[in-house]
Amino acid sequence: MTAGRPGHAAGPEGPDAHGAYGTDGAFVAAVDGLADPLNDPLPGGHTSPWFRSDTVPAAEPAAPSSYDTGYASRQAPPQGPQQPQGAPNEWYDPAGYQRDWYGPQEPSARMAPAGLASPADPVAPAEERAPAPAPVPDAPDFHAEPRTEVLPRVPPETEPDPAPVPGGRAERRRAAKGRGRRRPGTAPEQKAATAAAVPMSRVEARRAARAAKDSPAVIASRAVGEVFISLGVLMLLFVTYQLWWTNIRADQIAGKETNRIQDEWANGDRTPGVFAPGEGFAIMHIPKLDVVAPIAEGIDKEKVLDRGMIGHYGEGKLKTAMPSDKQGNFSVAGHRNTHGEPFRYINKLQRGDPIVVETRDAYYTYEMAAILPQTSPSNISVIEPIPVGSGFTKPGRYLTLTTCTPEFTSTYRLIVWGKMVDERPRSEGKPDALVG
């Protein structure tokens, strides 16, 4: 501070009626005598706010001038407990700075300014205080991350339980992420509940019912899909019936017919002669293929072939000889696939393989002689008395087996020929082909 000017010392009576500066122009002269406020050192003669006065011995106070007392009385309001002599009148507040940057702190002697005592403590004279300097607070690090204030955790028993979230794991995870940010009333369940709670008008109800109905395209596609599914199921059932059930059913019928023929032969109820269409009269044995099937008159599909029996060409232009005839071609037909399929593997027969035809009176044994893998269904020359393509050149007692080819089709015919090599009466027992 600037020392008081001569002749203006305050008397015991204080300032006069004109203020602290009794004469005109005294105030202006006092202001001119002051240094620049920006360069004027802070109280104590030091410009740094970090200065601590307790590190320097206290100087004796100077006598206040009239300017000092007058200006201080007008500018400085009365404050609390007066600071001790020698303490700096600083604007810097370390405790406030610490509180602003790091949050509330416990009162500590480290944060108390040097030379200041607690309000509860009596103010001691400067000469009685310890001259030891107080520690200087650490300089703030503006690059360090600010401390985060840790709030007390609410006990688990006081926390509200979250509402159960319907759906799978992904839905619960999304709900957990958005919990606390979703505004009330925005959940789909709440929207649906709100919409259901609001009554609709008649027009809105009709529109909602119309929107809930399926479009014609959806109905048509659904109908087409159902038709295809039904057709697929029917085809699967048909294939199962053809490949599996027809064989079971035909084997049952053929077995019963074989037993009936053998019973008639045993009882002697009937003499050989002309047989009615569909009537069984003989039994064919193919030992290599393990085939035992009855032979019936005619080649009718429903009455003979589909019942698992072998049909004899014995009607009209297709009439052929019987096994007991002295000359001729005994020709028969049978299914290769489905309905008992007695001729399924006749393409595997080789030259010399025996084929036995059993009748009421005798056993007729043929040996496989030739095979025609494929021919037209209209080629009836293969069942003539001297079959064309068999290699036979003169009349004899022949056997012809016909069936469809390729398998599971009826496009062509597969032909197998045989030549009789043995005729044995039943009284002499079975031939060697059946005994072995």
C-alpha positions in Angstrom: 0.0 0.0 0.0 1.1 3.6 -0.5 2.1 5.5 2.6 0.0 8.4 3.8 0.6 11.8 2.5 2.0 14.5 4.9 -0.4 16.8 6.4 -3.3 14.4 6.0 -2.9 12.1 9.0 -6.2 11.2 10.6 -6.7 12.7 13.9 -8.6 11.2 16.8 -11.7 12.8 15.5 -11.6 10.9 12.1 -12.3 12.3 8.7 -13.8 15.8 8.3 -16.9 16.7 6.5 -15.3 16.4 3.1 -14.2 12.8 3.6 -10.8 11.3 4.2 -9.2 14.0 2.1 -10.2 17.3 3.6 -9.1 19.7 0.9 -10.2 19.9 -2.7 -8.0 17.9 -5.1 -6.6 15.7 -2.4 -8.5 12.6 -3.6 -7.3 13.1 -7.2 -3.7 13.5 -6.0 -4.0 10.3 -3.9 -5.3 8.3 -6.9 -2.5 9.7 -9.1 0.0 8.5 -6.6 -1.2 4.9 -6.7 0.6 2.4 -8.9 -1.2 0.6 -11.8 -3.6 -1.8 -10.2 -2.7 -4.5 -12.7 0.9 -4.3 -11.7 0.4 -3.5 -8.1 1.6 -6.3 -6.0 -0.9 -8.1 -3.8 -0.9 -7.4 -0.1 2.3 -8.5 1.4 4.4 -7.4 -1.5 4.2 -10.6 -3.5 2.5 -11.1 -6.8 2.2 -14.9 -6.7 -1.0 -16.4 -5.3 1.0 -19.4 -4.2 3.0 -17.4 -1.7 2.6 -18.4 2.0 3.4 -15.6 4.4 4.2 -18.0 7.2 7.5 -18.8 5.5 8.6 -15.2 5.9 9.0 -13.4 9.3 6.1 -11.1 9.9 6.9 -7.4 9.6 5.7 -4.8 12.1 2.6 -3.1 11.0 2.9 0.4 9.7 0.8 3.2 11.0 -2.4 3.6 9.0 -2.8 6.7 7.1 -6.0 8.7 6.7 -6.3 7.3 3.1 -6.0 3.7 4.3 -8.6 4.0 7.1 -11.0 5.9 5.0 -10.8 3.9 1.8 -10.8 0.5 3.8 -13.8 1.6 5.8 -15.8 2.4 2.6 -14.6 -0.5 0.4 -14.1 -3.5 2.7 -17.2 -4.7 4.5 -16.8 -6.1 8.0 -15.9 -9.8 8.0 -15.6 -12.6 10.4 -12.7 -13.3 12.7 -9.8 -11.1 11.6 -6.8 -12.9 10.1 -3.6 -13.0 12.1 -1.0 -10.4 11.4 1.2 -11.2 8.5 -1.3 -13.6 6.8 -1.8 -12.7 3.1 -5.2 -11.3 2.1 -5.4 -13.7 -1.0 -8.3 -14.4 -3.4 -7.1 -18.0 -3.7 -9.0 -20.6 -1.6 -7.2 -24.0 -1.6 -10.1 -25.7 0.2 -12.6 -24.4 -2.3 -10.4 -25.4 -5.2 -10.0 -28.9 -3.8 -13.7 -29.2 -3.3 -14.6 -27.9 -6.8 -12.2 -30.3 -8.5 -12.3 -33.4 -6.3 -15.6 -33.3 -4.5 -16.2 -32.9 -0.8 -13.3 -33.9 1.3 -12.8 -34.6 5.0 -11.4 -31.7 6.9 -7.7 -32.0 7.1 -4.9 -30.0 8.4 -3.1 -30.5 5.0 -5.8 -28.5 3.2 -5.9 -25.7 5.8 -4.1 -22.5 4.7 -0.9 -21.7 6.5 -1.2 -19.2 9.3 -5.0 -19.6 9.7 -6.5 -21.2 12.7 -9.8 -22.9 13.1 -12.7 -20.7 14.1 -13.0 -22.6 17.3 -9.4 -22.1 18.2 -8.2 -18.9 19.8 -6.2 -16.6 17.6 -2.6 -16.7 18.7 -0.2 -13.9 18.1 2.2 -14.2 15.2 5.2 -14.5 17.4 3.7 -17.4 19.3 2.9 -19.5 16.2 5.3 -22.2 15.0 7.5 -20.9 12.2 7.4 -24.2 10.4 6.0 -23.8 6.9 2.8 -25.6 6.0 2.9 -28.1 3.1 2.0 -26.6 -0.3 -0.9 -28.4 -2.0 -0.1 -30.3 -5.1 -0.5 -28.4 -8.4 -3.5 -29.5 -10.3 -3.0 -31.9 -13.2 -5.3 -30.8 -16.0 -4.5 -33.9 -18.1 -5.6 -36.4 -15.4 -9.1 -37.8 -15.4 -11.4 -36.3 -12.9 -12.4 -38.5 -10.0 -15.7 -40.1 -10.0 -17.8 -39.8 -6.9 -18.9 -43.2 -5.7 -22.5 -43.2 -4.7 -23.7 -45.6 -2.0 -25.4 -48.7 -3.4 -29.0 -49.4 -2.6 -29.4 -52.6 -0.8 -30.7 -55.5 -3.0 -33.8 -55.9 -0.9 -34.9 -52.3 -1.7 -34.4 -52.5 -5.4 -37.6 -53.1 -7.4 -37.6 -56.5 -9.2 -37.7 -56.1 -13.0 -40.8 -57.3 -14.7 -40.5 -60.6 -16.5 -39.8 -60.2 -20.2 -41.7 -62.6 -22.5 -39.8 -64.2 -25.4 -36.5 -65.9 -25.9 -33.0 -65.1 -24.8 -32.4 -62.4 -27.5 -35.6 -60.6 -26.5 -34.6 -60.6 -22.8 -31.2 -59.3 -23.7 -32.6 -56.4 -25.8 -35.0 -55.6 -22.9 -32.2 -55.6 -20.4 -30.2 -53.2 -22.6 -33.1 -50.8 -23.0 -34.3 -51.0 -19.4 -34.2 -47.5 -17.8 -34.2 -45.7 -21.2 -37.6 -46.8 -22.6 -40.3 -44.4 -22.0 -43.4 -45.7 -20.2 -46.1 -46.8 -22.6 -43.8 -47.6 -25.5 -43.5 -51.3 -25.0 -45.4 -53.4 -27.7 -47.3 -55.2 -25.0 -48.5 -51.9 -23.5 -49.4 -50.6 -27.0 -51.4 -53.8 -27.7 -53.1 -53.6 -24.3 -53.9 -49.9 -24.9 -55.3 -50.6 -28.4 -57.4 -53.5 -27.1 -58.7 -51.4 -24.2 -59.9 -48.6 -26.6 -63.3 -49.6 -28.2 -63.4 -49.5 -32.0 -66.2 -48.1 -34.0 -68.3 -50.3 -36.3 -66.4 -49.2 -39.4 -63.0 -49.8 -37.8 -64.2 -53.2 -36.6 -65.2 -54.1 -40.2 -61.9 -52.9 -41.5 -60.0 -54.9 -38.9 -62.0 -58.0 -39.7 -61.5 -57.5 -43.5 -57.7 -57.1 -42.9 -57.6 -60.2 -40.8 -59.0 -62.3 -43.6 -56.7 -64.0 -46.1 -56.4 -62.6 -49.6 -57.6 -64.7 -52.6 -54.0 -65.3 -53.6 -53.2 -66.8 -50.3 -56.3 -69.0 -50.3 -55.5 -70.2 -53.8 -51.8 -70.9 -53.0 -52.9 -72.8 -49.9 -55.4 -74.8 -51.9 -52.9 -75.7 -54.6 -50.4 -76.7 -51.9 -52.9 -78.9 -50.2 -53.8 -80.6 -53.5 -50.1 -81.3 -54.2 -49.6 -82.7 -50.8 -52.6 -84.9 -51.2 -51.4 -86.1 -54.6 -48.0 -86.8 -53.2 -49.5 -88.8 -50.3 -51.7 -90.7 -52.7 -48.8 -91.5 -55.0 -46.8 -92.7 -52.1 -49.6 -95.0 -51.0 -50.1 -96.3 -54.6 -46.4 -97.1 -54.9 -46.5 -98.8 -51.6 -49.6 -100.8 -52.6 -48.1 -101.8 -56.0 -44.7 -102.8 -54.8 -45.5 -104.3 -51.4 -49.1 -105.1 -50.8 -49.9 -106.6 -54.2 -47.2 -109.1 -53.8 -48.5 -110.1 -50.4 -52.0 -110.4 -51.6 -51.1 -112.3 -54.8 -48.9 -114.8 -52.8 -51.8 -115.5 -50.5 -54.2 -116.1 -53.5 -51.7 -118.2 -55.4 -50.9 -120.3 -52.3 -54.6 -121.0 -51.8 -55.0 -122.0 -55.4 -52.0 -124.3 -55.3 -53.4 -126.1 -52.2 -56.8 -126.4 -53.9 -55.2 -128.0 -57.0 -53.3 -130.4 -54.9 -56.4 -131.4 -52.9 -58.3 -132.1 -56.1 -55.5 -134.3 -57.3 -55.4 -136.2 -54.1 -59.2 -136.7 -54.0 -59.5 -137.6 -57.7 -62.6 -135.5 -58.0 -61.9 -134.4 -61.6 -60.5 -136.0 -64.7 -58.2 -134.1 -67.2 -60.0 -132.3 -69.9 -60.9 -128.7 -70.9 -60.5 -126.1 -68.3 -62.5 -123.0 -67.7 -60.8 -119.5 -68.0 -59.1 -118.7 -64.7 -59.2 -122.3 -63.5 -55.9 -123.7 -62.2 -54.8 -127.1 -63.6 -51.0 -127.3 -63.1 -48.1 -126.2 -61.0 -44.8 -124.8 -62.3 -41.5 -125.3 -60.5 -38.3 -123.3 -61.2 -35.8 -124.6 -58.7 -33.1 -122.1 -59.5 -35.4 -119.2 -58.8 -37.3 -120.9 -56.0 -40.6 -120.4 -57.8 -43.7 -122.5 -57.2 -46.8 -121.0 -58.8 -50.1 -122.4 -60.1 -50.9 -122.4 -63.8 -54.4 -121.3 -64.8 -56.2 -121.2 -68.1 -56.1 -117.9 -70.0 -54.0 -114.8 -69.6 -56.7 -112.5 -68.2 -55.0 -109.8 -66.1 -57.6 -109.5 -63.4 -58.6 -113.2 -63.1 -55.2 -114.8 -63.6 -52.1 -112.7 -63.7 -52.9 -110.2 -61.0 -53.8 -113.0 -58.7 -50.2 -114.2 -58.7 -50.8 -117.1 -61.1 -49.2 -118.0 -64.5 -51.5 -117.9 -67.5 -51.7 -120.4 -70.3 -52.2 -119.1 -73.9 -55.3 -121.2 -74.6 -57.9 -119.0 -76.3 -58.4 -117.9 -79.9 -55.5 -117.3 -82.2 -53.2 -117.5 -79.2 -54.2 -121.0 -78.4 -51.1 -123.2 -77.7 -50.5 -126.9 -76.9 -50.8 -128.6 -73.5 -47.8 -130.3 -71.8 -49.4 -133.7 -72.4 -49.6 -133.1 -76.2 -47.1 -135.1 -78.3 -46.1 -132.0 -80.3 -46.5 -128.3 -79.8 -45.4 -125.3 -77.9 -46.7 -124.9 -74.3 -46.7 -121.1 -73.9 -47.4 -119.2 -70.7 -47.2 -115.6 -69.4 -46.6 -114.1 -65.9 -45.8 -110.8 -64.2 -42.2 -109.7 -63.8 -43.0 -107.0 -61.2 -45.8 -106.7 -58.6 -48.7 -109.1 -58.1 -46.6 -112.0 -57.0 -44.0 -111.4 -59.8 -43.3 -115.2 -60.5 -41.2 -114.3 -63.6 -39.1 -111.6 -61.9 -35.7 -113.2 -62.5 -36.2 -115.5 -65.5 -33.6 -113.4 -67.3 -31.0 -115.1 -65.0 -31.8 -118.6 -66.3 -29.0 -120.3 -68.3 -28.9 -123.2 -70.7 -29.7 -126.5 -69.1 -31.5 -125.0 -66.0 -34.6 -127.3 -65.4 -38.2 -126.1 -65.4 -40.8 -128.6 -64.2 -44.5 -128.5 -65.0 -46.5 -130.7 -62.5 -50.0 -131.9 -63.6 -52.6 -134.4 -62.2 -50.9 -137.3 -63.9 -47.2 -136.6 -64.6 -44.2 -134.3 -64.2 -42.9 -132.7 -67.4 -39.3 -131.5 -67.2 -37.9 -128.9 -69.6 -34.4 -127.5 -70.0 -33.8 -123.9 -70.8 -32.5 -123.6 -74.4 -32.6 -120.0 -75.5 -33.6 -116.4 -74.5 -34.8 -113.3 -76.4 -34.1 -110.3 -74.2 -36.5 -107.9 -76.0 -39.2 -108.0 -78.6 -42.5 -106.3 -79.4 -45.6 -107.2 -77.6 -47.3 -107.9 -80.9 -44.7 -110.5 -81.9 -46.8 -113.6 -81.6 -44.4 -115.7 -83.6 -42.5 -116.5 -80.4 -45.4 -118.8 -79.3 -45.9 -120.7 -82.6 -45.5 -124.5 -82.6 -42.0 -124.0 -83.9 -41.2 -120.6 -82.2 -39.3 -118.1 -84.4 -36.0 -117.0 -82.9 -35.7 -120.0 -80.5 -33.3 -121.9 -82.7 -35.7 -124.9 -83.1 -36.0 -126.1 -86.7 -38.4 -129.0 -86.4 -41.6 -129.8 -84.5 -41.1 -130.9 -80.9 -42.4 -130.5 -77.4 -41.4 -126.9 -76.4 -42.0 -124.5 -73.5 -42.2 -120.7 -73.9 -42.1 -118.2 -71.0 -43.2 -114.5 -71.7 -43.0 -111.5 -69.4 -42.7 -107.7 -69.6 -39.4 -105.8 -69.9 -37.8 -103.5 -68.7 -38.8 -104.0 -65.1 -41.8 -102.0 -63.9 -42.8 -101.3 -67.5 -44.7 -103.1 -70.2 -43.0 -101.6 -73.2 -41.4 -104.9 -74.5 -41.5 -108.6 -73.9 -38.8 -110.9 -72.6 -38.9 -114.5 -74.0 -37.3 -117.7 -72.6 -37.6 -121.1 -74.4 -37.2 -124.6 -73.2 -37.3 -128.1 -74.6 -38.9 -131.1 -72.9 -36.3 -133.7 -71.8 -38.3 -135.9 -69.3 -41.9 -137.0 -68.7 -42.4 -138.9 -65.4 -45.8 -140.2 -64.2 -46.7 -139.2 -60.7 -46.8 -142.9 -59.7 -43.0 -143.0 -60.2 -42.3 -140.1 -57.9 -40.8 -136.7 -58.4 -38.1 -136.0 -61.0 -34.5 -135.4 -60.0 -34.8 -131.6 -60.5 -37.3 -131.5 -57.6 -35.7 -134.1 -55.4 -32.3 -132.5 -55.3 
